[in-house]
Amino acid sequence: MGNLARPKPAITSWKIFASRDFNHDGKLTWEEWNVPGANRSKAAFDAADLNKDGSLSLDEAKAYARKSGLFQKEFREADTNHDGYVTLEEAKAYYASKEGPPR
């Protein structure tokens, strides 16, 4: 199995966006953004919602990820052996510790 290299925010944000867009409408609501266990900030959601329509588009999510360095912290935490890569096992353990088992 391959390893994940340090993520590019636009690519990673798209994957996370798609996994959170439960109704597949191309937008994230606050409920889709703040999944159980994520403990996301409503203030961060509101800041990312640039057009203030109450939901995040993919472009808004990518802009927020770039601006905040959102996935760099998570990558460092998931990379438990600090080799610059995240294995599938490290990724599963990281997400299970943050959000519970996959749905």
Order of alpha helices (4+ residues) and beta strands (2+ residues): beta-alpha-alpha-alpha-alpha-alpha-beta-alpha
